[in-house]
Amino acid sequence: MAQQPEGPSVRLLRVGEQVRHVLSDILQRGDVHDDLLARHVVSVTEVRMSPDLRHATIFIKSLLGQDEEAVLKALRTNTAYLQRAVASRIALKYAAKLKFLADDSFDEGSHIDKLLRQPKVAQDLVKDEGEE
């Protein structure tokens, strides 16, 4: 009996990456006629596709995290246009429903880095290195 691989399949990753590229291109070229989106640089950091390819969760980050909630609201307002634009550029059986979320992974990473640089933690790390 073959064991199921953990994590998304290669096809899910490939389609997610295609959606990410298409959305990045649309946002970069300013195809969405929204003043708020025109004023902000928005990065599409990751796209996670559902196993049936009918839903795409899009993680975004606005430049320097400025007005992130307003940018998310603008993207959600323009979801129908973005879904049609993505569907017209990627040949799939169904147009994926898009869901936009803020990408907090950068904030979490900087928080962990900040914790590791605290004097008490750094002191413990130096002790561990000396013991090896």
C-alpha positions as CSV (number, residue, x, y, z in Angstrom):
1,M,0.0,0.0,0.0
2,A,1.5,3.3,-1.1
3,Q,1.7,6.0,1.4
4,Q,0.2,9.4,0.4
5,P,2.7,12.2,0.1
6,E,2.3,15.0,2.6
7,G,1.7,18.5,1.5
8,P,0.4,19.8,-1.8
9,S,0.9,17.9,-5.1
10,V,3.2,19.2,-7.8
11,R,0.1,20.2,-9.8
12,L,-1.3,22.3,-7.0
13,L,2.0,24.0,-6.5
14,R,2.3,24.7,-10.3
15,V,-1.2,26.1,-10.7
16,G,-0.7,28.2,-7.5
17,E,2.5,29.6,-8.9
18,Q,0.7,30.4,-12.2
19,V,-2.1,32.2,-10.4
20,R,0.6,34.1,-8.4
21,H,2.4,35.2,-11.5
22,V,-0.9,36.3,-13.3
23,L,-2.1,38.3,-10.2
24,S,1.3,39.9,-9.7
25,D,1.3,41.0,-13.4
26,I,-2.3,42.4,-13.2
27,L,-1.5,44.4,-10.1
28,Q,1.9,45.6,-11.3
29,R,0.4,46.8,-14.6
30,G,-2.4,48.6,-12.9
31,D,-5.2,46.7,-14.7
32,V,-7.5,47.0,-11.7
33,H,-9.1,50.4,-11.9
34,D,-8.9,51.2,-8.2
35,D,-7.3,54.4,-6.9
36,L,-6.1,52.7,-3.7
37,L,-4.5,49.8,-5.5
38,A,-2.9,52.2,-8.0
39,R,-1.2,54.1,-5.1
40,H,0.2,51.0,-3.4
41,V,2.8,48.4,-4.4
42,V,1.2,45.0,-3.6
43,S,3.3,41.8,-3.6
44,V,1.5,38.4,-4.0
45,T,3.8,36.3,-1.8
46,E,2.0,33.0,-2.0
47,V,-1.0,31.3,-3.5
48,R,-2.4,28.1,-2.0
49,M,-4.8,26.1,-4.2
50,S,-7.5,23.8,-2.8
51,P,-7.1,20.1,-3.9
52,D,-10.0,20.5,-6.4
53,L,-8.4,23.8,-7.8
54,R,-11.7,25.7,-7.2
55,H,-10.4,27.9,-4.4
56,A,-7.2,30.0,-4.2
57,T,-6.0,31.6,-1.0
58,I,-3.8,34.5,-1.9
59,F,-1.4,35.9,0.6
60,I,-0.4,39.6,-0.1
61,K,1.9,42.1,1.4
62,S,1.8,45.8,0.7
63,L,5.1,47.6,0.5
64,L,6.3,48.3,4.0
65,G,3.0,47.0,5.3
66,Q,1.4,50.4,4.6
67,D,-2.5,50.5,4.7
68,E,-2.6,46.7,4.5
69,E,-6.2,46.5,5.7
70,A,-7.3,49.1,3.1
71,V,-5.4,47.2,0.4
72,L,-7.1,43.9,1.4
73,K,-10.5,45.6,1.3
74,A,-9.8,47.0,-2.2
75,L,-8.7,43.6,-3.4
76,R,-11.8,42.0,-1.9
77,T,-13.9,44.6,-3.6
78,N,-12.3,43.8,-7.0
79,T,-12.4,40.0,-6.5
80,A,-14.9,39.4,-9.3
81,Y,-12.7,41.3,-11.8
82,L,-9.6,39.5,-10.6
83,Q,-11.2,36.1,-10.8
84,R,-12.3,36.8,-14.4
85,A,-8.8,38.1,-15.4
86,V,-7.1,35.0,-13.8
87,A,-9.6,32.6,-15.5
88,S,-9.0,34.2,-18.9
89,R,-5.2,33.7,-18.6
90,I,-5.0,30.3,-17.1
91,A,-6.7,27.3,-18.7
92,L,-8.5,25.5,-16.0
93,K,-11.9,23.7,-16.0
94,Y,-13.3,26.0,-13.3
95,A,-12.4,29.6,-12.5
96,A,-10.9,29.5,-9.0
97,K,-12.6,31.6,-6.3
98,L,-10.1,34.0,-4.8
99,K,-9.7,34.8,-1.2
100,F,-7.2,37.5,-0.1
101,L,-5.3,37.4,3.2
102,A,-2.5,39.4,4.6
103,D,0.8,37.5,4.7
104,D,2.0,37.6,8.3
105,S,5.0,35.3,7.8
106,F,7.4,38.3,7.5
107,D,6.1,39.8,10.8
108,E,6.5,36.4,12.5
109,G,10.0,36.0,11.1
110,S,11.1,39.4,12.4
111,H,9.5,38.7,15.7
112,I,11.5,35.4,16.1
113,D,14.7,37.2,15.0
114,K,14.1,39.9,17.6
115,L,13.6,37.3,20.3
116,L,16.8,35.5,19.3
117,R,18.7,38.7,19.6
118,Q,17.7,39.5,23.1
119,P,20.7,39.4,25.5
120,K,19.4,36.6,27.7
121,V,18.7,34.3,24.7
122,A,22.0,35.3,22.9
123,Q,23.8,34.4,26.2
124,D,22.3,30.9,26.1
125,L,23.2,30.5,22.4
126,V,26.9,31.3,23.2
127,K,26.9,28.7,26.0
128,D,25.5,26.1,23.6
129,E,28.1,26.8,21.0
130,G,30.9,26.5,23.6
131,E,29.8,23.1,24.8
132,E,30.1,21.5,21.4
